[in-house]
Amino acid sequence: MKKRSIYGYLFITPFFLVFVSLQIYPILKTFYYTFTNYKGYGEETWIGLANWKAVITDKFFWQAFVKTWKIWGVNIVVQLGLALLLVMIFSDITWKIKGLGFFRTIFYLPNLITLASVAMLFTILLDWKYGSLNQILLKLNIIDTEINYLVSEFYSQLSVSLIQAWMWFGNSFLFLMAGVTGISRDYFEAAKVDGANRLQMFSKVTIPLLKPILLYVAITSLIGGMQIFELPYLLTNGIGAPNGSLSTLVLYMFNKAFEYKQFGYGGTVAYMIFFITVFFSIIAFKWMYGGESAKGDA
């Protein structure tokens, strides 16, 4: 028995070595750098809480925070709204739509495309002069002149939000649909017998029973939203143009650390992003379950 235990530890040792060296050590080392003025080369100098004070009072950091929330806010509304609409359609006990497996695959496909490919695709589609989107809208007489989506602050943020929603709504749909399949059909049958319509069944039966999965989808989307980097970087050549409208928190951190060689400051921004994500995750959890715990205490 002891030999088996030893062999087991030997088999999992490579994983822990890789995990500690490539995950735990960089996290701890970055935290140490937040108290230094390390530039990526040479020796670091201990400066205490100077980086933390600078980040808290950095207007560009908070501007990046607001822009990140704008992009993620539109994304999560469209993403969850579309996913919930599809869940309502496919879970309807009256319509009984077939081919769920096929639609799951189709909806999830955008999530399998690399972000570099997505960025290249939409750079072409959104081109103000030759892009397909402008050409279609002009043919339909929806617009009178071409729109330069990646030069306008409003349209550039909206474009990134909608691209993110297109990529991730299928993932949200899979989780929510898996939750629906775990709900007993008896609840829906009982609601139907009581005269509830589709919207009432969805709002009074489906949504409350999907609350744990909705919380999971919301928090994972929040984590991903606070880490939006690839699309703004690739669409704007790393500068967050136009006028910094796509300068998200992670893009701001990346430029501080790797462009301006302020690794200590960049590490501090990274930890601020972490604390912000934890803070709003706790708020989301309290908002979703706070009322229930209060009723239980009463």
N, C-alpha and C positions, 0 to 999 in steps of 0.2 A: 504493500500500500504506500509506503514511504517512497519507494522507487518511482511509482507512478506519479506521485506528487512532484518529485524532483523533475521528472521528464516534462510534466505539465508546465512547470516554471521555466524550464529551458526553452520550450516551444514559444511561450509568450514573451520571453526576454527581448527578442529582436524588435517586437512591436513597441515595448516600453522604452527601449533605447532610442528608437526613431522618434517616438512621441516626445520624450523629454528633450532630445537634442534639437528637434525641428519645431516643436510647439511650446513647451514650457520654458525652455531656456531663452528663446527670442522674446517671449512675453515679459519675463523677468528682466532681461537685459534692456528692453525698451523702457520699462518702468524706471530703471536706474538712469537711463539717458535723460529722462524728463527733469532730472535734477542737475543736469550738466549742460554745457554749451557745445557738445560734441558736433563736429562738422563732417563726420564720415571718414576722417583721416586725422592722423596725429593723436595726441592725448586729449582726453576730455578734462574740463575744469569744473569742479563742483560749484554750482551757483544757487543751490537751495531751491526755494519756491519761486524763483524769478520767472521761469517759463510758465508756471501755473497762473501767476498774477498777470503775466502778459497776455495769455490766451483769454482769460476771463474778461479783460478789458479791450480785447482786439475786435474792433468793429467789423473787420473783414471776415473774421471767424463767424460772428453772429449773422452777418449777411449771407454767408455760405449756409449757415443753419436754416435761415428762412427760405432760401432758394431750394434747399434739399427737401424741406417740408412741403413747399409748393408742388414740386415735381412728384413727390411720393403721395401727397394728398389726392391729387387728380388720379394718379395711378391706382390707388387702393379703392377709390370709389368706383371707377370703371371696372377694374378687375373683379372685385367682389360682387358688384351689381350684375355683371354679365354672368359670372359663375352661378350666382343664386338664381338668376332668371332661367338658366339652362337646367339647374337642379329642379326647379319648380316644374319645368316642362317634362323632363325625363322621369320624374318621380310621380307624376300624375297617374292615379289608379284608374282614371277613366280613359285617358288617351292610350296608355300602355304602348308607348313608342318602342319599336324594336331597333336592333342594331346599335345598342349602347356601346358595345366593345369597339365598333368601328368609329363612332363619334369620339370616344375617349382618346383613341389613337390620333385622330385628326386634330382635336383640340390641344393635345399635348405636344404635337410635332414642333411648334415654334420654340418650345423650351429646349429642344435638342440641337438647335442651330447655334453655332458659336457666335458670340457677340461681335467678333470681328467681321464675320460674314453679314450679320444683321446690320451693323453700322455701314458697311459698304453698300448693301442693298438699299437702305433708306437714304443714303447720301445721293444715290442715283435717282431714286423715286422722288425725293424732295428738291431736286435741283430746280432752281427757279426758272430756268430758260428751257431746258429739255426734259425735265422730270415728268414722269407719267401722271402724277397727281395733278399738277397744274394743267396739263393737256386735257385730262378728262373733265376737270371742273370748267375749263374754258369751253369745251365742246358742249357741255350741258348748260352753259350760260349761267352757271352759279357764281362765277367771278368774272370781272371785266378785264382784269390784267393779272399778270403772273405775281404770285406771292413768293417772296424770298424767305422761306421758312427758317433757314438757319442763320439769318441776319436779324430777324425780328426777335426781340426778347420774349414776347408773349408766345409766338408760334414755336420758337425753339424749345421752350420749356414744355409747352403742350405736346409737341412732337415726341420728346423723350418720354413724357408720361404715358402717352398712348402706345408707344412702342413697347414700353415695359409692361403695360397692361395686356397687350396682345401676346407677349411672350409668356406671361405667367398666369393668365386666367385659366388655362387648361390645367395647370397644376392645382390651383384652388378648386376647380371643378372636380378633379379626381378625389381630393380629400373630402369635399362636402358630399359628393355622390356616394363615397364609401360609407360615410356616416349615415346617410339616408337608408342605404341598404341594410344597415344594422337596426333600423327602427321597425318594430313590429307592424305589420299591415293592419293589425286589429285597431290601432289608434285611428288610422285613416278611414277604415270602414265604419267605425263608431261615429266619427265626425261627419261622415257622409250621411249616415242614417239620421243624425241629429239635424240635418239640413244645412251643414256648412258648405259654402262654395269653395272653389279652388284657392282663392286668395286667403280666405279665412283658415282653411286647413294648413296652408303654407305658413301663415303668420302665427297661428295659435298652436300648431302641432309640430311642424317641421323645424322652425327656427328655434323654439325653446329646447328641443331635444338635440339640436346641432350646436348648442352653445359651447361645449368644450372644443369641438373642432373649429368653430368660428374663432375662438380665442387663439387656438394654435395657428390658424392661417393668418390672423391679424398680426400676431407677434412675430412670426417668421417673415411676414411681409414688411413689418416695421424694421426688423434687423436688416433685411435686404435693402430696404429703402434708404436707411442711414448709410449704407455702403455703396450707393450708386456711384460708379466710377467709369466703367468701360465705355458706355455709350457717350457720355459728355466728353470724355477724353478723345475718343476716336472721331467723333463728329466735329470737334473743334480743335484738333491737333494739340490737345493738352492744355489749352489756355482758357477754356471755359467761356469762350465768346458766344454770342455778342454781349459786350459790356459786362462780362462776368455772370450773365444770367444762368449759365450752366456750370458755374463754379461751385460744385457740391462740396460737402464736408471732406470727403475722401480725396477729391481732386485738389482741394486746398491743402490738405495734409501732404499729398504726394508732391506738390510743387514746392512746399516749404522744405520738405526733407531732401528730395532728390534734385530739384532744380536750383534751389538757393542754398543747399548744403547746411540746413539747420535741422540736424537730426534730433537734437534734444527738443526743439520746439515742435517738430513734426510728431515725435513720440507723444508729447503732451496733448496735441490735438487728437491723436488716436485714442488716448485714454479718455478724453472728454467725450468723444463719440460713444465710447463704451458706456460711460456713466449716463449719458443722455438716453441711450437705448434702454438701459436697465430701468431708469426712472420712468420712462413712458410705458414700458412693459408692465411695471407694477401698477401704474394708473389704469391701464387697460384691464388688468386682472381684477382690480378693485371695482372698476366700473361695471364689469360684467357679473361679478359674484358678490359684490358688497351688499347689495340689497337683499340677497338670499340669506347671507350670514346674519344680517340684522334681524330678519324675520325669524330665523332659527333661534336667536338669543331671546327674542321676545316670547 
